[in-house]
Amino acid sequence: MNVLTDNLSLFREGFIGTVELTVVSGIIALVLGVIIAAFRVSPVPPLRVFGTVWVNVLRNTPLTLLFLVAFFILPKILFPDMDSFVLGVVALGFYTSSFIAEALRSGINTVPMGQAEAARAIGMSFTQVMRVVVLPQATRAVVAPMGSIFIALTKNSAIAGSFDNVDLFNVAKTLSNDGYDIAMIFLWITVAYLVITYAINGAFRLLEHRMEVAR
Amino acid sequence: MTEVSVTKDAIPPGADDLVVLKNVNKHFGALHVLQDIDLTIARGEVVVVIGPSGSGKSTLCRAINRLETIDSGDISIDGRPLPQEGKELARLRADVGMVFQSFNLFAHKTVLENVTLGQIKVRKTGKAEAEKKARALLDRVGVASQADKYPAQLSGGQQQRVAIARALAMDPKVMLFDEPTSALDPEMINEVLEVMQQLARDGMTMVVVTHEMGFARSAANRVVFMADGRIVEEATPDQFFSNPRSDRAKDFLSKILKH
């Protein structure tokens, strides 16, 4: 008997589950990360404090602990009966946003101060300075670390699999309970993860190449 | 230096005051970089600020559009005090052109985009109209043929002229020049100074921090000499260069005019 051919639909379900978790939490992380990075360099002190606290709390908390908070504390006080997928992508997205914010901030620091000053001097607002002048130039320096963050996110999404989400990790558990050879399960699960992470890898390499040409 | 005759009659006192600094003070840590600065610049006047490095002249220039905050005192432009950081300040900055020592052209934008960006994003001008104006300005500063290149592909002198066009595109009431030729090769200094002299002749109000004494002589209505965070002397260029009153200015001039 063959693990893969016998359970093709289960594998597909797990694969799609992991992709969905990664993509949705990736988008959440990206949006929040940009906002938090902007907070951290903003001229308004309370926003800077908020950004710093956000990054330090989320980045330094173990992800499993964040999941425990998201699944056992959050529903009690705020959102009862929330879907486990939503809770999973919120935990993953918030956690990853702190890493994205820091990568972006280091990118922002590579843009010479004079660029922002010139933009302010022609009357741009802070948001315009960031959106039109600083972030587009910061992006180039940020692509490589960003790729690593998204690959890490893919692998981190396995934790959501042990919190009531159907993903590759969850499928591995199910099949192992069904009595299949554990080595074969892990082999195919690993291959599935590699497909996703290599796709991210390739996409970011393409992006990096594209940006090199554009200047 | 090209000899261009520029009307440099002293602007009559009490004329329309555009930039007014009153009792301005600023510290960088223990360094008192601006000390009780009082300075009034009339509409249409060209004021050249000179002085030894570290005298606070760049800081003074940057304080006028609040790129540097001040600790005390008042700065007003066209009768309105400088607002706090925010929309109001952004609006005011749009009316104050600034040219930097290191050009600071937007590196990811073409020359043309550099000149249209402020018009489109800040003045909300249409793209076609903004480009038309940008091309006219680039032509005026003599870099029209470089419009589609990126700043890094231009020489320093060309970049600085684009930076002047970028500032002019906002139709500023006053232009601030913070050592505009200090980062340039000697052979490129003149092409920038000529553009600035043309501007002065056209009646632009200008505050120019510079080490170019030739420009001060030929284009300025007034020379402001700063040392150690204070305005030591204010005079017409003729008075200042031929007959400086303060010892500090005499000492400074003797050092720079020797060769």
Chai-1 contact restraints between the chains, C-beta under 6 A:
chainA,res_idxA,chainB,res_idxB,connection_type,confidence,min_distance_angstrom,max_distance_angstrom,comment,restraint_id
A,P43,B,E85,contact,1.0,0.0,6.0,A-B,restraint_1
A,G114,B,S102,contact,1.0,0.0,6.0,A-B,restraint_2
A,G114,B,N104,contact,1.0,0.0,6.0,A-B,restraint_3
A,E117,B,L67,contact,1.0,0.0,6.0,A-B,restraint_4
A,A118,B,N104,contact,1.0,0.0,6.0,A-B,restraint_5
A,A121,B,R93,contact,1.0,0.0,6.0,A-B,restraint_6
A,A121,B,M98,contact,1.0,0.0,6.0,A-B,restraint_7
A,I122,B,G118,contact,1.0,0.0,6.0,A-B,restraint_8
A,I122,B,M170,contact,1.0,0.0,6.0,A-B,restraint_9
A,G123,B,A90,contact,1.0,0.0,6.0,A-B,restraint_10
A,G123,B,R93,contact,1.0,0.0,6.0,A-B,restraint_11
A,G123,B,A94,contact,1.0,0.0,6.0,A-B,restraint_12
A,G123,B,V122,contact,1.0,0.0,6.0,A-B,restraint_13
A,S125,B,A90,contact,1.0,0.0,6.0,A-B,restraint_14
A,Q128,B,K121,contact,1.0,0.0,6.0,A-B,restraint_15
A,V133,B,F106,contact,1.0,0.0,6.0,A-B,restraint_16
A,P136,B,H108,contact,1.0,0.0,6.0,A-B,restraint_17
A,Q137,B,H108,contact,1.0,0.0,6.0,A-B,restraint_18
